[in-house]
Amino acid sequence: MEILTGYSHEREQQMQGLIQVAGVIDQDEADLICAEGADWLGFALRLPAKNEDLSEADAAAIVAAIQPRHRGVLITYLTEADEIRQFCAELGVTAVQLHGDVEPAQLEKLRRIDPDLYVLKSLVVKEDNIDELTKIVEESAEWVDMYITDSFNPATGAKGATGLTHDWSVSAELVRIAPRPLMLAGGLNPDNVAAAIAAVRPAAVDAHTGLEGPDRRKDRAKVRRFVTAARQAFADLAGQD
């Protein structure tokens, strides 16, 4: 089964202590994020509200410029395997973060038609929905490389980039039960990332709005502090094992 899904424990080990910064808007911001030590850069495209931060052509150019040292990740709400694969190829990314309601059959198809694509599936934490999230894990783990927990905003219906934290005990429970690594997102910033890592024990963390200044661009000092704090917290976890 591991060969069929493209998943390997070696691949899992490579993701431990990974730091992603999402919402890249241009090359200058990408250069800043890379210089401050993040591992992956997330590009949010083909979103429901059509409120992308940059064009698809600009995203493809940035991905080509930063890889292979830093991985470009497509963050999208697409749900059909063929379209996801085609868009990833156009952008030149080798990882995709799926925030839409993707059916297990489409995840299976995506793995079959592009076994080398690294697939992250979102688990959006709402109030009292741990049973729903557990079911998603049970139905999708065979075709997923990593999960990412994020926060739901009941006021807007947004399922990411909300700037809101969620109940970290839910993410900690998902770390415990999921057979795949988990990336923690949702309202993370330089001041709370260490506590979040200690509480949840994720394989990876992601930040977006928590690293921005008043101009909605990434703030270099915030990115630097976030990466430093996350690296230390991950090192502390490794020392406990």
Salt bridges, closest charged atoms under 4 A:
GLU12 OE1 - HIS9 ND1 3.49
ASP26 OD2 - ARG217 NH1 2.80
GLU29 OE2 - LYS218 NZ 3.26
GLU36 OE2 - ARG220 NH1 2.78
GLU36 OE1 - ARG224 NE 2.82
ASP39 OD1 - ARG231 NH2 3.05
GLU56 OE2 - ARG46 NE 2.97
ASP82 OD2 - LYS109 NZ 2.82
GLU83 OE2 - ARG46 NH1 3.58
GLU90 OE1 - ARG46 NH2 3.74
ASP101 OD2 - LYS159 NZ 3.87
ASP145 OD1 - ARG11 NH1 2.85
ASP145 OD2 - ARG111 NH2 2.73
GLU173 OE2 - ARG176 NH2 2.73
ASP191 OD1 - ARG225 NH2 2.51
GLU212 OE2 - HIS208 NE2 3.59
GLU212 OE2 - LYS218 NZ 3.59
ASP241 OD1 - ARG201 NH2 2.89
